[in-house]
Amino acid sequence: MSILFSPLTVRGTTFRNRLWVSPMCQYSAVDGMPQEWHHVHLAQFATGGAGLVMAEATAVSPEGRISPVDTGLYTDAHRDAWAPIVAAIRARGAVAGMQLAHAGRKASTWSPLLPQRGTVPAAEGGWTTVAPSAVPFEGYAAPVALDAEGIDRVVADFAAAARRARDAGFDVLEIHAAHGYLLHEFLSPLSNLRTDAYGGDLAGRARLLLRVIDAVRAQAPDAPLFVRLSATDWAEGGWDLEQTTTVAGWAAAHGADLFDVSSGGLVAHQRIATGPGYQVGFARHVRRGADVPVSAVGMITDAAQAEEILARGDADAIVAAREWLRDPHFALRASTELGADIDYWPAQYLRARPRR
Ligand SMILES: Cc1cc2nc3c(=O)[nH]c(=O)nc-3n(C[C@H](O)[C@H](O)[C@H](O)COP(=O)(O)O)c2cc1C
């Protein structure tokens, strides 16, 4: 029996397997609106057997977009544009997830699909970014430190976007608190120099994340709620695995169901040691230390490797990004490789199913 292809139930929602699609920005939105590209892109992974298809980092406010071509959920028109995409994912048997995001001091940057790098100037459609403190990400424009009112607005924006995501039909919500974006910037002592209730010790730095979890949970009492965390800043004096584990425990007490354990993104001088499954040890540590469900992500590219991570008890689910881009039918292929007898190979494609 394959664990990878066994179902998992989280807060009443059942995933048909544990091989999931990681959020991936496509830098192809117009005024925050997802396009036909997003529809085809996301639906293909559901056809390919994914248990969960997580939509890209989607901004809760216009200034929370990483780039001018990020998706958003800051108006009802965005909700309505997402609804048919969600329906297409669900019609193909996958659970649909939405990653709610605010890019903080890493907002207003050029799309990586363009040759320019760094901050987009106001004259070319950029905007002033916000952060816990007026400390720039190396090479980017300096952000403005959020005041108490600005913090309240961020919480309200996450809540409103969560409401719209649920109304669009998304089953799962994920709060993006990783990769050096706003919520991670509050967590890390390298970017949070505040002396008020939202800075200082770990409880202060985690306060905004916990408020956002409370606000999102209030909008979606029945939905699985995931939190993506960076387990380390990979930099001296930064956010680390022990703080991550402690905060995951607090977040679970506030209603978060599963932790999507990634790493890095806060500072340009990070020194990341990559390799196959390089973040799995972080997931295992959070799972055991905080006694919470986790997903493992990062250079997990084949079925046997994924199965082994689950068999060792290092994670409850496997999340992959680039392998799904190489092969949108990753789960169908993996099921064959593991000899798992799935009943959701698309009938239209059965003639291509390898004989067992
Ligand atoms: C094209 C692309 C876009 C990405 N966009 C996001 C995103 O929107 N949100 C996020 O949390 N991570 C994002 N990531 C990171 C991935 O979700 C994933 O964590 C990372 O690529 C490591 O997994 P992999 O080795 O399976 O690709 C992106 C990665 C890629 C390749």
The ligand as a Tripos MOL2 file, in Angstrom:
@<TRIPOS>MOLECULE
LIG
   31    33     1     0     0
SMALL
NO_CHARGES

@<TRIPOS>ATOM
      1 C1          7.6280   29.4420  -10.9700 C.3       1 LIG1
      2 C2          7.6100   29.4000   -9.4610 C.ar      1 LIG1
      3 C3          6.7500   30.2400   -8.7650 C.ar      1 LIG1
      4 C4          6.6650   30.1880   -7.3630 C.ar      1 LIG1
      5 N1          5.7280   30.9440   -6.7070 N.ar      1 LIG1
      6 C5          5.5030   30.7310   -5.3860 C.ar      1 LIG1
      7 C6          4.3640   31.2880   -4.7390 C.ar      1 LIG1
      8 O1          3.5140   31.9190   -5.3540 O.2       1 LIG1
      9 N2          4.2280   31.0630   -3.4110 N.ar      1 LIG1
     10 C7          5.1150   30.3040   -2.7020 C.ar      1 LIG1
     11 O2          4.9400   30.1310   -1.5010 O.2       1 LIG1
     12 N3          6.1770   29.7290   -3.3080 N.ar      1 LIG1
     13 C8          6.3570   29.8970   -4.6180 C.ar      1 LIG1
     14 N4          7.3930   29.2320   -5.2640 N.ar      1 LIG1
     15 C9          8.1710   28.2550   -4.4970 C.3       1 LIG1
     16 C10         7.5570   26.8630   -4.6820 C.3       1 LIG1
     17 O3          6.2290   26.8030   -4.2130 O.3       1 LIG1
     18 C11         8.3950   25.7740   -3.9740 C.3       1 LIG1
     19 O4          8.3360   25.9890   -2.5940 O.3       1 LIG1
     20 C12         9.8390   25.7400   -4.4600 C.3       1 LIG1
     21 O5          9.9100   25.8590   -5.8760 O.3       1 LIG1
     22 C13        10.5490   24.4550   -4.0500 C.3       1 LIG1
     23 O6          9.8580   23.3220   -4.5530 O.3       1 LIG1
     24 P1         10.3720   22.5010   -5.8710 P.3       1 LIG1
     25 O7         11.7970   22.1090   -5.6240 O.co2     1 LIG1
     26 O8          9.4350   21.3190   -5.9260 O.co2     1 LIG1
     27 O9         10.2400   23.4020   -7.0640 O.co2     1 LIG1
     28 C14         7.5140   29.3100   -6.6560 C.ar      1 LIG1
     29 C15         8.4160   28.4980   -7.3680 C.ar      1 LIG1
     30 C16         8.4500   28.5110   -8.7450 C.ar      1 LIG1
     31 C17         9.3840   27.5730   -9.4700 C.3       1 LIG1
@<TRIPOS>BOND
     1     1     2 1
     2     2     3 ar
     3     2    30 ar
     4     3     4 ar
     5     4     5 ar
     6     4    28 ar
     7     5     6 ar
     8     6     7 ar
     9     6    13 1
    10     7     8 2
    11     7     9 ar
    12     9    10 ar
    13    10    11 2
    14    10    12 ar
    15    12    13 ar
    16    13    14 ar
    17    14    15 1
    18    14    28 ar
    19    15    16 1
    20    16    17 1
    21    16    18 1
    22    18    19 1
    23    18    20 1
    24    20    21 1
    25    20    22 1
    26    22    23 1
    27    23    24 1
    28    24    25 2
    29    24    26 1
    30    24    27 1
    31    28    29 ar
    32    29    30 ar
    33    30    31 1
@<TRIPOS>SUBSTRUCTURE
     1 LIG1         1 GROUP 0 **** ****
